[in-house]
Amino acid sequence: MLKTHHCLALLLTLGLATQPAVASQSYTVQPGDSLSSIAANKLGAASRWREVWALNPEIRQPEQLSVGMRLRIPENGETVSANTSPLPAPAMSRTTADDKTSAAQLMAEEMIASGRVARVQARFQLLDNDAQSIQAYAVRNEQDGVHIYAKNLQGQPLDSGLFDVFQPSLEPATNQAIELSHIGQARVATERNGMAGFRMVASQTRPQENTVLLPHHPSTGRLKPSHPGHGANAQITKALYEQPEGIVLLLNQGTAQGLQDGHLLRLHQRNPVTNSSGDTQEFPGKAAGWAMVVNTSTNASWALVLSAQRVPAVGDRLH
């Protein structure tokens, strides 16, 4: 048995010794990056993401990228055999990635498969101003935990029992929708005559008296990436940079303008041009990456950045 182990070790050593050395360059992971987006930007094709993975065996799963991580990237002319990947490649569609559109679709599918999209959908919601929701009347600490009290609930469906608890943004970037951030969950504890008490069962922070409750609907993140069938022209009104899933953008268009969850939009940087008379006109800017719509309301949407050659900023356009 010991002799067999020595033979196996020798064969492995010889096999590794005969592997051709691949020239590589270094790259630092940026917010919103994925292996596909890095391959598209550095190697010219998102389909070469397995080559990047093969040169970085410390990455056990493709979605385990973190901002600031240093990666080895093959020189553009080099090719790394994809079968050197430490684990089998995740299931993906066979969309060809020869063009920019296909690359965006591949990056979107990877984001969905990794669970990032579902996490963003769960954390960030948009509520139309006239939409039905439960508004907190008071928040109290009691013996069995924190309780939220609400009134005027006639006609509100409370039979689901479990509710998601959201905190409205203190600085809303749109007058047509309320921006909500998920802070926990609560269950109906008491109910009578259009009034109810909810006990917090999970919480990242203590709810405030402007808290909003919505019936719990688990997000699967199973979107179908596609391109709008019309000329989209959305503008970024807010950008959230320090998010675990990447850069999240608030857009000033929603379902009323034809946007749907899963729509792929190309990022374009702002390009204001001023003439000699001092008049300023916004001209089309350079393409700077891709984003996918992940949550929509009537006149606003949340989008997750798939790739970016520059940091998206308020005022940039998405087409």
Salt bridges, closest charged atoms under 4 A:
GLU51 OE1 - ARG48 NH2 2.85
GLU58 OE1 - ARG72 NH2 3.36
GLU142 OE2 - ARG140 NE 3.74
GLU142 OE1 - HIS147 NE2 3.92
ASP144 OD1 - HIS147 NE2 2.79
ASP164 OD1 - HIS182 NE2 2.98
ASP164 OD2 - HIS216 ND1 2.86
GLU179 OE1 - LYS238 NZ 2.87
GLU245 OE2 - ARG119 NE 3.71
GLU245 OE1 - ARG123 NH1 2.85
GLU282 OE1 - ARG270 NH2 3.50
ASP316 OD2 - ARG310 NH1 2.81
